[in-house]
Amino acid sequence: MKENVFRENQRDYHNPKSLRISIVSIAKVKVGNLSRGGKARTLEAKQADDHDTEWTSVMTPFGILITLTDQLSIYMGQSALTSDL
């Protein structure tokens, strides 16, 4: 498979009608009233639950980079994400 990707990548490298993107998926993040080690991006950390045992969801941040313009978009997903995007 890698050989096919490399071949197509080389063939379309200079094609102006070809959109080149790079996608990266980052580690999952638990969402909820969690302590995060007492750290916050505000002046004071918000009051959290006693123990970080319950969270409302798990989100996976991922970015899509348009390599021609260096435009980066960051999204959050909840579906099953793999490294083979």
Secondary structure as UniProt FT lines:
FT   HELIX           2..11
FT   TURN            12..14
FT   TURN            16..17
FT   STRAND          21..25
FT   STRAND          29..31
FT   HELIX           36..38
FT   TURN            52..53
FT   STRAND          57..66
FT   TURN            67..70
FT   STRAND          71..77
FT   TURN            83..84
//
